[in-house]
Amino acid sequence: MKEYKVASKPFGLSKNNQRLEDFLNQYAREGWQLKFLGEQISTVVFEREKNR
């Protein structure tokens, strides 16, 4: 069974790529895999196995 998490992308003009990378790596350490990254909106969808 899968579980999903919807999160908001971090904002900020300076170091934007680094902040996004840190944000994604934070969830990856918790076992989440990126499934959707909205280009024009600030939504990110992650997926992982529910019973890890």
mmCIF entry with sequence, helices, sheets and N, C-alpha, C, O atoms, coordinates in Angstrom:
data_MODEL
# 
_entry.id   MODEL 
# 
_entity.id                         1 
_entity.type                       polymer 
_entity.pdbx_number_of_molecules   1 
# 
_entity_poly.entity_id                      1 
_entity_poly.type                           'polypeptide(L)' 
_entity_poly.nstd_linkage                   no 
_entity_poly.nstd_monomer                   no 
_entity_poly.pdbx_seq_one_letter_code       MKEYKVASKPFGLSKNNQRLEDFLNQYAREGWQLKFLGEQISTVVFEREKNR 
_entity_poly.pdbx_seq_one_letter_code_can   MKEYKVASKPFGLSKNNQRLEDFLNQYAREGWQLKFLGEQISTVVFEREKNR 
_entity_poly.pdbx_strand_id                 A 
# 
loop_
_entity_poly_seq.entity_id 
_entity_poly_seq.num 
_entity_poly_seq.mon_id 
_entity_poly_seq.hetero 
1 1  MET n 
1 2  LYS n 
1 3  GLU n 
1 4  TYR n 
1 5  LYS n 
1 6  VAL n 
1 7  ALA n 
1 8  SER n 
1 9  LYS n 
1 10 PRO n 
1 11 PHE n 
1 12 GLY n 
1 13 LEU n 
1 14 SER n 
1 15 LYS n 
1 16 ASN n 
1 17 ASN n 
1 18 GLN n 
1 19 ARG n 
1 20 LEU n 
1 21 GLU n 
1 22 ASP n 
1 23 PHE n 
1 24 LEU n 
1 25 ASN n 
1 26 GLN n 
1 27 TYR n 
1 28 ALA n 
1 29 ARG n 
1 30 GLU n 
1 31 GLY n 
1 32 TRP n 
1 33 GLN n 
1 34 LEU n 
1 35 LYS n 
1 36 PHE n 
1 37 LEU n 
1 38 GLY n 
1 39 GLU n 
1 40 GLN n 
1 41 ILE n 
1 42 SER n 
1 43 THR n 
1 44 VAL n 
1 45 VAL n 
1 46 PHE n 
1 47 GLU n 
1 48 ARG n 
1 49 GLU n 
1 50 LYS n 
1 51 ASN n 
1 52 ARG n 
# 
_struct_asym.id          A 
_struct_asym.entity_id   1 
# 
_struct_conf.conf_type_id            HELX_P 
_struct_conf.id                      HELX_P1 
_struct_conf.pdbx_PDB_helix_id       AA1 
_struct_conf.beg_label_comp_id       ASN 
_struct_conf.beg_label_asym_id       A 
_struct_conf.beg_label_seq_id        16 
_struct_conf.pdbx_beg_PDB_ins_code   ? 
_struct_conf.end_label_comp_id       ARG 
_struct_conf.end_label_asym_id       A 
_struct_conf.end_label_seq_id        29 
_struct_conf.pdbx_end_PDB_ins_code   ? 
_struct_conf.beg_auth_comp_id        ASN 
_struct_conf.beg_auth_asym_id        A 
_struct_conf.beg_auth_seq_id         16 
_struct_conf.end_auth_comp_id        ARG 
_struct_conf.end_auth_asym_id        A 
_struct_conf.end_auth_seq_id         29 
_struct_conf.pdbx_PDB_helix_class    1 
_struct_conf.details                 ? 
_struct_conf.pdbx_PDB_helix_length   14 
# 
_struct_conf_type.id          HELX_P 
_struct_conf_type.criteria    ? 
_struct_conf_type.reference   ? 
# 
_struct_sheet.id               AA1 
_struct_sheet.type             ? 
_struct_sheet.number_strands   3 
_struct_sheet.details          ? 
# 
loop_
_struct_sheet_order.sheet_id 
_struct_sheet_order.range_id_1 
_struct_sheet_order.range_id_2 
_struct_sheet_order.offset 
_struct_sheet_order.sense 
AA1 1 2 ? anti-parallel 
AA1 2 3 ? anti-parallel 
# 
loop_
_struct_sheet_range.sheet_id 
_struct_sheet_range.id 
_struct_sheet_range.beg_label_comp_id 
_struct_sheet_range.beg_label_asym_id 
_struct_sheet_range.beg_label_seq_id 
_struct_sheet_range.pdbx_beg_PDB_ins_code 
_struct_sheet_range.end_label_comp_id 
_struct_sheet_range.end_label_asym_id 
_struct_sheet_range.end_label_seq_id 
_struct_sheet_range.pdbx_end_PDB_ins_code 
_struct_sheet_range.beg_auth_comp_id 
_struct_sheet_range.beg_auth_asym_id 
_struct_sheet_range.beg_auth_seq_id 
_struct_sheet_range.end_auth_comp_id 
_struct_sheet_range.end_auth_asym_id 
_struct_sheet_range.end_auth_seq_id 
AA1 1 LYS A 2  ? SER A 8  ? LYS A 2  SER A 8  
AA1 2 THR A 43 ? GLU A 49 ? THR A 43 GLU A 49 
AA1 3 GLN A 33 ? LEU A 37 ? GLN A 33 LEU A 37 
# 
loop_
_atom_site.group_PDB 
_atom_site.id 
_atom_site.type_symbol 
_atom_site.label_atom_id 
_atom_site.label_alt_id 
_atom_site.label_comp_id 
_atom_site.label_asym_id 
_atom_site.label_entity_id 
_atom_site.label_seq_id 
_atom_site.pdbx_PDB_ins_code 
_atom_site.Cartn_x 
_atom_site.Cartn_y 
_atom_site.Cartn_z 
_atom_site.occupancy 
_atom_site.B_iso_or_equiv 
_atom_site.pdbx_formal_charge 
_atom_site.auth_seq_id 
_atom_site.auth_comp_id 
_atom_site.auth_asym_id 
_atom_site.auth_atom_id 
_atom_site.pdbx_PDB_model_num 
ATOM 1   N N  . MET A 1 1  ? 0.844  -1.169 0.000   1.00 0.00 ? 1  MET A N  1 
ATOM 2   C CA . MET A 1 1  ? 0.000  0.000  0.000   1.00 0.00 ? 1  MET A CA 1 
ATOM 3   C C  . MET A 1 1  ? 0.895  1.240  0.000   1.00 0.00 ? 1  MET A C  1 
ATOM 4   O O  . MET A 1 1  ? 1.935  1.268  0.658   1.00 0.00 ? 1  MET A O  1 
ATOM 5   N N  . LYS A 1 2  ? 0.486  2.235  -0.727  1.00 0.00 ? 2  LYS A N  1 
ATOM 6   C CA . LYS A 1 2  ? 1.252  3.482  -0.830  1.00 0.00 ? 2  LYS A CA 1 
ATOM 7   C C  . LYS A 1 2  ? 0.601  4.565  0.020   1.00 0.00 ? 2  LYS A C  1 
ATOM 8   O O  . LYS A 1 2  ? -0.601 4.531  0.283   1.00 0.00 ? 2  LYS A O  1 
ATOM 9   N N  . GLU A 1 3  ? 1.409  5.516  0.440   1.00 0.00 ? 3  GLU A N  1 
ATOM 10  C CA . GLU A 1 3  ? 0.886  6.708  1.092   1.00 0.00 ? 3  GLU A CA 1 
ATOM 11  C C  . GLU A 1 3  ? 1.495  7.904  0.396   1.00 0.00 ? 3  GLU A C  1 
ATOM 12  O O  . GLU A 1 3  ? 2.588  7.819  -0.162  1.00 0.00 ? 3  GLU A O  1 
ATOM 13  N N  . TYR A 1 4  ? 0.787  9.017  0.430   1.00 0.00 ? 4  TYR A N  1 
ATOM 14  C CA . TYR A 1 4  ? 1.204  10.205 -0.302  1.00 0.00 ? 4  TYR A CA 1 
ATOM 15  C C  . TYR A 1 4  ? 1.274  11.396 0.626   1.00 0.00 ? 4  TYR A C  1 
ATOM 16  O O  . TYR A 1 4  ? 0.555  11.469 1.623   1.00 0.00 ? 4  TYR A O  1 
ATOM 17  N N  . LYS A 1 5  ? 2.153  12.333 0.287   1.00 0.00 ? 5  LYS A N  1 
ATOM 18  C CA . LYS A 1 5  ? 2.293  13.580 1.034   1.00 0.00 ? 5  LYS A CA 1 
ATOM 19  C C  . LYS A 1 5  ? 2.318  14.700 0.010   1.00 0.00 ? 5  LYS A C  1 
ATOM 20  O O  . LYS A 1 5  ? 3.038  14.626 -0.986  1.00 0.00 ? 5  LYS A O  1 
ATOM 21  N N  . VAL A 1 6  ? 1.530  15.738 0.259   1.00 0.00 ? 6  VAL A N  1 
ATOM 22  C CA . VAL A 1 6  ? 1.527  16.928 -0.585  1.00 0.00 ? 6  VAL A CA 1 
ATOM 23  C C  . VAL A 1 6  ? 2.172  18.040 0.222   1.00 0.00 ? 6  VAL A C  1 
ATOM 24  O O  . VAL A 1 6  ? 1.771  18.301 1.356   1.00 0.00 ? 6  VAL A O  1 
ATOM 25  N N  . ALA A 1 7  ? 3.165  18.695 -0.354  1.00 0.00 ? 7  ALA A N  1 
ATOM 26  C CA . ALA A 1 7  ? 3.903  19.750 0.342   1.00 0.00 ? 7  ALA A CA 1 
ATOM 27  C C  . ALA A 1 7  ? 4.061  20.940 -0.587  1.00 0.00 ? 7  ALA A C  1 
ATOM 28  O O  . ALA A 1 7  ? 3.880  20.826 -1.799  1.00 0.00 ? 7  ALA A O  1 
ATOM 29  N N  . SER A 1 8  ? 4.397  22.069 -0.012  1.00 0.00 ? 8  SER A N  1 
ATOM 30  C CA . SER A 1 8  ? 4.650  23.280 -0.793  1.00 0.00 ? 8  SER A CA 1 
ATOM 31  C C  . SER A 1 8  ? 6.145  23.437 -1.022  1.00 0.00 ? 8  SER A C  1 
ATOM 32  O O  . SER A 1 8  ? 6.956  23.190 -0.129  1.00 0.00 ? 8  SER A O  1 
ATOM 33  N N  . LYS A 1 9  ? 6.493  23.852 -2.231  1.00 0.00 ? 9  LYS A N  1 
ATOM 34  C CA . LYS A 1 9  ? 7.903  24.107 -2.535  1.00 0.00 ? 9  LYS A CA 1 
ATOM 35  C C  . LYS A 1 9  ? 8.360  25.327 -1.761  1.00 0.00 ? 9  LYS A C  1 
ATOM 36  O O  . LYS A 1 9  ? 7.574  26.248 -1.539  1.00 0.00 ? 9  LYS A O  1 
ATOM 37  N N  . PRO A 1 10 ? 9.613  25.350 -1.348  1.00 0.00 ? 10 PRO A N  1 
ATOM 38  C CA . PRO A 1 10 ? 10.135 26.532 -0.652  1.00 0.00 ? 10 PRO A CA 1 
ATOM 39  C C  . PRO A 1 10 ? 10.300 27.690 -1.628  1.00 0.00 ? 10 PRO A C  1 
ATOM 40  O O  . PRO A 1 10 ? 10.684 27.495 -2.782  1.00 0.00 ? 10 PRO A O  1 
ATOM 41  N N  . PHE A 1 11 ? 10.008 28.881 -1.159  1.00 0.00 ? 11 PHE A N  1 
ATOM 42  C CA . PHE A 1 11 ? 10.140 30.075 -1.991  1.00 0.00 ? 11 PHE A CA 1 
ATOM 43  C C  . PHE A 1 11 ? 11.391 30.842 -1.622  1.00 0.00 ? 11 PHE A C  1 
ATOM 44  O O  . PHE A 1 11 ? 12.013 30.573 -0.594  1.00 0.00 ? 11 PHE A O  1 
ATOM 45  N N  . GLY A 1 12 ? 11.751 31.771 -2.436  1.00 0.00 ? 12 GLY A N  1 
ATOM 46  C CA . GLY A 1 12 ? 12.914 32.618 -2.190  1.00 0.00 ? 12 GLY A CA 1 
ATOM 47  C C  . GLY A 1 12 ? 13.703 32.775 -3.472  1.00 0.00 ? 12 GLY A C  1 
ATOM 48  O O  . GLY A 1 12 ? 13.904 31.807 -4.204  1.00 0.00 ? 12 GLY A O  1 
ATOM 49  N N  . LEU A 1 13 ? 14.146 33.971 -3.744  1.00 0.00 ? 13 LEU A N  1 
ATOM 50  C CA . LEU A 1 13 ? 14.844 34.223 -4.996  1.00 0.00 ? 13 LEU A CA 1 
ATOM 51  C C  . LEU A 1 13 ? 16.314 33.838 -4.941  1.00 0.00 ? 13 LEU A C  1 
ATOM 52  O O  . LEU A 1 13 ? 16.869 33.374 -5.937  1.00 0.00 ? 13 LEU A O  1 
ATOM 53  N N  . SER A 1 14 ? 16.945 34.021 -3.802  1.00 0.00 ? 14 SER A N  1 
ATOM 54  C CA . SER A 1 14 ? 18.364 33.689 -3.710  1.00 0.00 ? 14 SER A CA 1 
ATOM 55  C C  . SER A 1 14 ? 18.540 32.218 -3.363  1.00 0.00 ? 14 SER A C  1 
ATOM 56  O O  . SER A 1 14 ? 17.811 31.674 -2.534  1.00 0.00 ? 14 SER A O  1 
ATOM 57  N N  . LYS A 1 15 ? 19.509 31.581 -4.001  1.00 0.00 ? 15 LYS A N  1 
ATOM 58  C CA . LYS A 1 15 ? 19.835 30.171 -3.753  1.00 0.00 ? 15 LYS A CA 1 
ATOM 59  C C  . LYS A 1 15 ? 18.626 29.259 -3.948  1.00 0.00 ? 15 LYS A C  1 
ATOM 60  O O  . LYS A 1 15 ? 18.485 28.263 -3.238  1.00 0.00 ? 15 LYS A O  1 
ATOM 61  N N  . ASN A 1 16 ? 17.758 29.584 -4.896  1.00 0.00 ? 16 ASN A N  1 
ATOM 62  C CA . ASN A 1 16 ? 16.524 28.835 -5.093  1.00 0.00 ? 16 ASN A CA 1 
ATOM 63  C C  . ASN A 1 16 ? 16.783 27.364 -5.403  1.00 0.00 ? 16 ASN A C  1 
ATOM 64  O O  . ASN A 1 16 ? 16.109 26.498 -4.847  1.00 0.00 ? 16 ASN A O  1 
ATOM 65  N N  . ASN A 1 17 ? 17.746 27.058 -6.281  1.00 0.00 ? 17 ASN A N  1 
ATOM 66  C CA . ASN A 1 17 ? 18.033 25.662 -6.611  1.00 0.00 ? 17 ASN A CA 1 
ATOM 67  C C  . ASN A 1 17 ? 18.527 24.894 -5.393  1.00 0.00 ? 17 ASN A C  1 
ATOM 68  O O  . ASN A 1 17 ? 18.127 23.749 -5.180  1.00 0.00 ? 17 ASN A O  1 
ATOM 69  N N  . GLN A 1 18 ? 19.383 25.504 -4.600  1.00 0.00 ? 18 GLN A N  1 
ATOM 70  C CA . GLN A 1 18 ? 19.900 24.834 -3.406  1.00 0.00 ? 18 GLN A CA 1 
ATOM 71  C C  . GLN A 1 18 ? 18.783 24.586 -2.402  1.00 0.00 ? 18 GLN A C  1 
ATOM 72  O O  . GLN A 1 18 ? 18.735 23.522 -1.785  1.00 0.00 ? 18 GLN A O  1 
ATOM 73  N N  . ARG A 1 19 ? 17.893 25.542 -2.231  1.00 0.00 ? 19 ARG A N  1 
ATOM 74  C CA . ARG A 1 19 ? 16.775 25.374 -1.291  1.00 0.00 ? 19 ARG A CA 1 
ATOM 75  C C  . ARG A 1 19 ? 15.853 24.252 -1.739  1.00 0.00 ? 19 ARG A C  1 
ATOM 76  O O  . ARG A 1 19 ? 15.388 23.463 -0.916  1.00 0.00 ? 19 ARG A O  1 
ATOM 77  N N  . LEU A 1 20 ? 15.582 24.173 -3.048  1.00 0.00 ? 20 LEU A N  1 
ATOM 78  C CA . LEU A 1 20 ? 14.738 23.103 -3.570  1.00 0.00 ? 20 LEU A CA 1 
ATOM 79  C C  . LEU A 1 20 ? 15.421 21.754 -3.385  1.00 0.00 ? 20 LEU A C  1 
ATOM 80  O O  . LEU A 1 20 ? 14.772 20.785 -2.991  1.00 0.00 ? 20 LEU A O  1 
ATOM 81  N N  . GLU A 1 21 ? 16.713 21.677 -3.661  1.00 0.00 ? 21 GLU A N  1 
ATOM 82  C CA . GLU A 1 21 ? 17.453 20.433 -3.470  1.00 0.00 ? 21 GLU A CA 1 
ATOM 83  C C  . GLU A 1 21 ? 17.428 19.998 -2.006  1.00 0.00 ? 21 GLU A C  1 
ATOM 84  O O  . GLU A 1 21 ? 17.211 18.822 -1.718  1.00 0.00 ? 21 GLU A O  1 
ATOM 85  N N  . ASP A 1 22 ? 17.643 20.922 -1.090  1.00 0.00 ? 22 ASP A N  1 
ATOM 86  C CA . ASP A 1 22 ? 17.592 20.606 0.344   1.00 0.00 ? 22 ASP A CA 1 
ATOM 87  C C  . ASP A 1 22 ? 16.209 20.111 0.744   1.00 0.00 ? 22 ASP A C  1 
ATOM 88  O O  . ASP A 1 22 ? 16.081 19.154 1.508   1.00 0.00 ? 22 ASP A O  1 
ATOM 89  N N  . PHE A 1 23 ? 15.175 20.768 0.223   1.00 0.00 ? 23 PHE A N  1 
ATOM 90  C CA . PHE A 1 23 ? 13.781 20.403 0.497   1.00 0.00 ? 23 PHE A CA 1 
ATOM 91  C C  . PHE A 1 23 ? 13.504 18.972 0.029   1.00 0.00 ? 23 PHE A C  1 
ATOM 92  O O  . PHE A 1 23 ? 12.940 18.174 0.777   1.00 0.00 ? 23 PHE A O  1 
ATOM 93  N N  . LEU A 1 24 ? 13.900 18.647 -1.207  1.00 0.00 ? 24 LEU A N  1 
ATOM 94  C CA . LEU A 1 24 ? 13.668 17.308 -1.749  1.00 0.00 ? 24 LEU A CA 1 
ATOM 95  C C  . LEU A 1 24 ? 14.471 16.256 -0.997  1.00 0.00 ? 24 LEU A C  1 
ATOM 96  O O  . LEU A 1 24 ? 13.959 15.171 -0.724  1.00 0.00 ? 24 LEU A O  1 
ATOM 97  N N  . ASN A 1 25 ? 15.720 16.559 -0.659  1.00 0.00 ? 25 ASN A N  1 
ATOM 98  C CA . ASN A 1 25 ? 16.556 15.609 0.077   1.00 0.00 ? 25 ASN A CA 1 
ATOM 99  C C  . ASN A 1 25 ? 16.025 15.342 1.478   1.00 0.00 ? 25 ASN A C  1 
ATOM 100 O O  . ASN A 1 25 ? 16.171 14.234 1.994   1.00 0.00 ? 25 ASN A O  1 
ATOM 101 N N  . GLN A 1 26 ? 15.416 16.336 2.093   1.00 0.00 ? 26 GLN A N  1 
ATOM 102 C CA . GLN A 1 26 ? 14.818 16.154 3.419   1.00 0.00 ? 26 GLN A CA 1 
ATOM 103 C C  . GLN A 1 26 ? 13.754 15.061 3.369   1.00 0.00 ? 26 GLN A C  1 
ATOM 104 O O  . GLN A 1 26 ? 13.731 14.181 4.230   1.00 0.00 ? 26 GLN A O  1 
ATOM 105 N N  . TYR A 1 27 ? 12.879 15.109 2.376   1.00 0.00 ? 27 TYR A N  1 
ATOM 106 C CA . TYR A 1 27 ? 11.834 14.098 2.254   1.00 0.00 ? 27 TYR A CA 1 
ATOM 107 C C  . TYR A 1 27 ? 12.401 12.754 1.801   1.00 0.00 ? 27 TYR A C  1 
ATOM 108 O O  . TYR A 1 27 ? 11.900 11.710 2.217   1.00 0.00 ? 27 TYR A O  1 
ATOM 109 N N  . ALA A 1 28 ? 13.425 12.757 0.967   1.00 0.00 ? 28 ALA A N  1 
ATOM 110 C CA . ALA A 1 28 ? 14.049 11.508 0.517   1.00 0.00 ? 28 ALA A CA 1 
ATOM 111 C C  . ALA A 1 28 ? 14.627 10.738 1.699   1.00 0.00 ? 28 ALA A C  1 
ATOM 112 O O  . ALA A 1 28 ? 14.545 9.510  1.737   1.00 0.00 ? 28 ALA A O  1 
ATOM 113 N N  . ARG A 1 29 ? 15.209 11.445 2.660   1.00 0.00 ? 29 ARG A N  1 
ATOM 114 C CA . ARG A 1 29 ? 15.755 10.782 3.858   1.00 0.00 ? 29 ARG A CA 1 
ATOM 115 C C  . ARG A 1 29 ? 14.657 10.089 4.660   1.00 0.00 ? 29 ARG A C  1 
ATOM 116 O O  . ARG A 1 29 ? 14.929 9.132  5.384   1.00 0.00 ? 29 ARG A O  1 
ATOM 117 N N  . GLU A 1 30 ? 13.417 10.566 4.535   1.00 0.00 ? 30 GLU A N  1 
ATOM 118 C CA . GLU A 1 30 ? 12.284 9.951  5.237   1.00 0.00 ? 30 GLU A CA 1 
ATOM 119 C C  . GLU A 1 30 ? 11.637 8.848  4.405   1.00 0.00 ? 30 GLU A C  1 
ATOM 120 O O  . GLU A 1 30 ? 10.623 8.281  4.812   1.00 0.00 ? 30 GLU A O  1 
ATOM 121 N N  . GLY A 1 31 ? 12.214 8.539  3.243   1.00 0.00 ? 31 GLY A N  1 
ATOM 122 C CA . GLY A 1 31 ? 11.702 7.460  2.406   1.00 0.00 ? 31 GLY A CA 1 
ATOM 123 C C  . GLY A 1 31 ? 10.731 7.893  1.327   1.00 0.00 ? 31 GLY A C  1 
ATOM 124 O O  . GLY A 1 31 ? 10.193 7.046  0.614   1.00 0.00 ? 31 GLY A O  1 
ATOM 125 N N  . TRP A 1 32 ? 10.491 9.190  1.185   1.00 0.00 ? 32 TRP A N  1 
ATOM 126 C CA . TRP A 1 32 ? 9.556  9.692  0.176   1.00 0.00 ? 32 TRP A CA 1 
ATOM 127 C C  . TRP A 1 32 ? 10.242 9.770  -1.180  1.00 0.00 ? 32 TRP A C  1 
ATOM 128 O O  . TRP A 1 32 ? 11.424 10.103 -1.271  1.00 0.00 ? 32 TRP A O  1 
ATOM 129 N N  . GLN A 1 33 ? 9.477  9.454  -2.252  1.00 0.00 ? 33 GLN A N  1 
ATOM 130 C CA . GLN A 1 33 ? 9.948  9.599  -3.628  1.00 0.00 ? 33 GLN A CA 1 
ATOM 131 C C  . GLN A 1 33 ? 9.121  10.675 -4.307  1.00 0.00 ? 33 GLN A C  1 
ATOM 132 O O  . GLN A 1 33 ? 7.899  10.704 -4.162  1.00 0.00 ? 33 GLN A O  1 
ATOM 133 N N  . LEU A 1 34 ? 9.772  11.555 -5.043  1.00 0.00 ? 34 LEU A N  1 
ATOM 134 C CA . LEU A 1 34 ? 9.083  12.622 -5.757  1.00 0.00 ? 34 LEU A CA 1 
ATOM 135 C C  . LEU A 1 34 ? 8.239  12.030 -6.876  1.00 0.00 ? 34 LEU A C  1 
ATOM 136 O O  . LEU A 1 34 ? 8.744  11.250 -7.684  1.00 0.00 ? 34 LEU A O  1 
ATOM 137 N N  . LYS A 1 35 ? 6.953  12.392 -6.936  1.00 0.00 ? 35 LYS A N  1 
ATOM 138 C CA . LYS A 1 35 ? 6.057  11.907 -7.979  1.00 0.00 ? 35 LYS A CA 1 
ATOM 139 C C  . LYS A 1 35 ? 5.547  13.026 -8.861  1.00 0.00 ? 35 LYS A C  1 
ATOM 140 O O  . LYS A 1 35 ? 5.187  12.777 -10.012 1.00 0.00 ? 35 LYS A O  1 
ATOM 141 N N  . PHE A 1 36 ? 5.505  14.249 -8.364  1.00 0.00 ? 36 PHE A N  1 
ATOM 142 C CA . PHE A 1 36 ? 5.007  15.376 -9.151  1.00 0.00 ? 36 PHE A CA 1 
ATOM 143 C C  . PHE A 1 36 ? 5.619  16.657 -8.619  1.00 0.00 ? 36 PHE A C  1 
ATOM 144 O O  . PHE A 1 36 ? 5.685  16.871 -7.409  1.00 0.00 ? 36 PHE A O  1 
ATOM 145 N N  . LEU A 1 37 ? 6.063  17.502 -9.524  1.00 0.00 ? 37 LEU A N  1 
ATOM 146 C CA . LEU A 1 37 ? 6.603  18.806 -9.162  1.00 0.00 ? 37 LEU A CA 1 
ATOM 147 C C  . LEU A 1 37 ? 5.968  19.809 -10.103 1.00 0.00 ? 37 LEU A C  1 
ATOM 148 O O  . LEU A 1 37 ? 6.334  19.884 -11.276 1.00 0.00 ? 37 LEU A O  1 
ATOM 149 N N  . GLY A 1 38 ? 5.005  20.592 -9.589  1.00 0.00 ? 38 GLY A N  1 
ATOM 150 C CA . GLY A 1 38 ? 4.300  21.560 -10.419 1.00 0.00 ? 38 GLY A CA 1 
ATOM 151 C C  . GLY A 1 38 ? 5.210  22.683 -10.874 1.00 0.00 ? 38 GLY A C  1 
ATOM 152 O O  . GLY A 1 38 ? 5.934  23.271 -10.070 1.00 0.00 ? 38 GLY A O  1 
ATOM 153 N N  . GLU A 1 39 ? 5.173  22.983 -12.169 1.00 0.00 ? 39 GLU A N  1 
ATOM 154 C CA . GLU A 1 39 ? 6.052  24.010 -12.719 1.00 0.00 ? 39 GLU A CA 1 
ATOM 155 C C  . GLU A 1 39 ? 5.540  25.409 -12.402 1.00 0.00 ? 39 GLU A C  1 
ATOM 156 O O  . GLU A 1 39 ? 6.325  26.273 -12.012 1.00 0.00 ? 39 GLU A O  1 
ATOM 157 N N  . GLN A 1 40 ? 4.273  25.645 -12.556 1.00 0.00 ? 40 GLN A N  1 
ATOM 158 C CA . GLN A 1 40 ? 3.708  26.974 -12.349 1.00 0.00 ? 40 GLN A CA 1 
ATOM 159 C C  . GLN A 1 40 ? 3.051  27.128 -10.981 1.00 0.00 ? 40 GLN A C  1 
ATOM 160 O O  . GLN A 1 40 ? 2.626  28.226 -10.622 1.00 0.00 ? 40 GLN A O  1 
ATOM 161 N N  . ILE A 1 41 ? 2.966  26.068 -10.233 1.00 0.00 ? 41 ILE A N  1 
ATOM 162 C CA . ILE A 1 41 ? 2.375  26.127 -8.897  1.00 0.00 ? 41 ILE A CA 1 
ATOM 163 C C  . ILE A 1 41 ? 3.389  25.639 -7.883  1.00 0.00 ? 41 ILE A C  1 
ATOM 164 O O  . ILE A 1 41 ? 4.437  25.106 -8.249  1.00 0.00 ? 41 ILE A O  1 
ATOM 165 N N  . SER A 1 42 ? 3.089  25.814 -6.645  1.00 0.00 ? 42 SER A N  1 
ATOM 166 C CA . SER A 1 42 ? 4.068  25.475 -5.606  1.00 0.00 ? 42 SER A CA 1 
ATOM 167 C C  . SER A 1 42 ? 3.740  24.153 -4.930  1.00 0.00 ? 42 SER A C  1 
ATOM 168 O O  . SER A 1 42 ? 3.839  24.040 -3.708  1.00 0.00 ? 42 SER A O  1 
ATOM 169 N N  . THR A 1 43 ? 3.348  23.148 -5.716  1.00 0.00 ? 43 THR A N  1 
ATOM 170 C CA . THR A 1 43 ? 2.952  21.870 -5.137  1.00 0.00 ? 43 THR A CA 1 
ATOM 171 C C  . THR A 1 43 ? 3.930  20.763 -5.506  1.00 0.00 ? 43 THR A C  1 
ATOM 172 O O  . THR A 1 43 ? 4.386  20.655 -6.644  1.00 0.00 ? 43 THR A O  1 
ATOM 173 N N  . VAL A 1 44 ? 4.235  19.949 -4.506  1.00 0.00 ? 44 VAL A N  1 
ATOM 174 C CA . VAL A 1 44 ? 5.088  18.785 -4.688  1.00 0.00 ? 44 VAL A CA 1 
ATOM 175 C C  . VAL A 1 44 ? 4.333  17.596 -4.112  1.00 0.00 ? 44 VAL A C  1 
ATOM 176 O O  . VAL A 1 44 ? 3.768  17.696 -3.024  1.00 0.00 ? 44 VAL A O  1 
ATOM 177 N N  . VAL A 1 45 ? 4.313  16.462 -4.829  1.00 0.00 ? 45 VAL A N  1 
ATOM 178 C CA . VAL A 1 45 ? 3.662  15.250 -4.337  1.00 0.00 ? 45 VAL A CA 1 
ATOM 179 C C  . VAL A 1 45 ? 4.730  14.175 -4.180  1.00 0.00 ? 45 VAL A C  1 
ATOM 180 O O  . VAL A 1 45 ? 5.494  13.903 -5.107  1.00 0.00 ? 45 VAL A O  1 
ATOM 181 N N  . PHE A 1 46 ? 4.775  13.567 -2.998  1.00 0.00 ? 46 PHE A N  1 
ATOM 182 C CA . PHE A 1 46 ? 5.713  12.490 -2.688  1.00 0.00 ? 46 PHE A CA 1 
ATOM 183 C C  . PHE A 1 46 ? 4.929  11.201 -2.460  1.00 0.00 ? 46 PHE A C  1 
ATOM 184 O O  . PHE A 1 46 ? 3.750  11.239 -2.108  1.00 0.00 ? 46 PHE A O  1 
ATOM 185 N N  . GLU A 1 47 ? 5.596  10.046 -2.667  1.00 0.00 ? 47 GLU A N  1 
ATOM 186 C CA . GLU A 1 47 ? 4.982  8.741  -2.467  1.00 0.00 ? 47 GLU A CA 1 
ATOM 187 C C  . GLU A 1 47 ? 5.982  7.848  -1.746  1.00 0.00 ? 47 GLU A C  1 
ATOM 188 O O  . GLU A 1 47 ? 7.188  7.952  -1.966  1.00 0.00 ? 47 GLU A O  1 
ATOM 189 N N  . ARG A 1 48 ? 5.474  6.965  -0.877  1.00 0.00 ? 48 ARG A N  1 
ATOM 190 C CA . ARG A 1 48 ? 6.306  5.933  -0.254  1.00 0.00 ? 48 ARG A CA 1 
ATOM 191 C C  . ARG A 1 48 ? 5.411  4.780  0.165   1.00 0.00 ? 48 ARG A C  1 
ATOM 192 O O  . ARG A 1 48 ? 4.189  4.911  0.231   1.00 0.00 ? 48 ARG A O  1 
ATOM 193 N N  . GLU A 1 49 ? 6.046  3.645  0.446   1.00 0.00 ? 49 GLU A N  1 
ATOM 194 C CA . GLU A 1 49 ? 5.309  2.496  0.954   1.00 0.00 ? 49 GLU A CA 1 
ATOM 195 C C  . GLU A 1 49 ? 4.811  2.822  2.354   1.00 0.00 ? 49 GLU A C  1 
ATOM 196 O O  . GLU A 1 49 ? 5.551  3.384  3.162   1.00 0.00 ? 49 GLU A O  1 
ATOM 197 N N  . LYS A 1 50 ? 3.571  2.476  2.644   1.00 0.00 ? 50 LYS A N  1 
ATOM 198 C CA . LYS A 1 50 ? 2.979  2.825  3.926   1.00 0.00 ? 50 LYS A CA 1 
ATOM 199 C C  . LYS A 1 50 ? 3.606  2.057  5.082   1.00 0.00 ? 50 LYS A C  1 
ATOM 200 O O  . LYS A 1 50 ? 3.894  2.642  6.126   1.00 0.00 ? 50 LYS A O  1 
ATOM 201 N N  . ASN A 1 51 ? 3.820  0.773  4.914   1.00 0.00 ? 51 ASN A N  1 
ATOM 202 C CA . ASN A 1 51 ? 4.388  -0.054 5.986   1.00 0.00 ? 51 ASN A CA 1 
ATOM 203 C C  . ASN A 1 51 ? 5.846  -0.340 5.675   1.00 0.00 ? 51 ASN A C  1 
ATOM 204 O O  . ASN A 1 51 ? 6.190  -1.426 5.208   1.00 0.00 ? 51 ASN A O  1 
ATOM 205 N N  . ARG A 1 52 ? 6.713  0.651  5.940   1.00 0.00 ? 52 ARG A N  1 
ATOM 206 C CA . ARG A 1 52 ? 8.125  0.492  5.602   1.00 0.00 ? 52 ARG A CA 1 
ATOM 207 C C  . ARG A 1 52 ? 8.853  -0.230 6.699   1.00 0.00 ? 52 ARG A C  1 
ATOM 208 O O  . ARG A 1 52 ? 10.058 -0.459 6.594   1.00 0.00 ? 52 ARG A O  1 
# 
